[in-house]
Amino acid sequence: MKLNFLFNFLKKIFFYFLLFAGIILSTSHLGDNYMGISDEEGYLLTIGICCLTAFFLEYLIPKLKCK
């Protein structure tokens, strides 16, 4: 039971790390070349997108499935 919880927790951390890293790389490249935003603004955009994704995947979708 405890090992299963730890495995699921590590899997979620790995997923969100990949999501965060991928979006940072994308916004860094696209922001500099096409959108004209700096890295700091790109990081804020990335954190916002990751927080919204985590909210939808971890809270809202399971909450709606229960009803």
Stockholm file with secondary structure:
# STOCKHOLM 1.0

chainA/1-67         MKLNFLFNFLKKIFFYFLLFAGIILSTSHLGDNYMGISDEEGYLLTIGICCLTAFFLEYLIPKLKCK
#=GR chainA/1-67 SS CHHHHHHHHHHHHHHHHHHHHHHHHHHHHHIIIIICCCHHHHHHHHHHHHHHHHHIIIIIHHHHHHC
#=GC SS_cons        CHHHHHHHHHHHHHHHHHHHHHHHHHHHHHIIIIICCCHHHHHHHHHHHHHHHHHIIIIIHHHHHHC
//
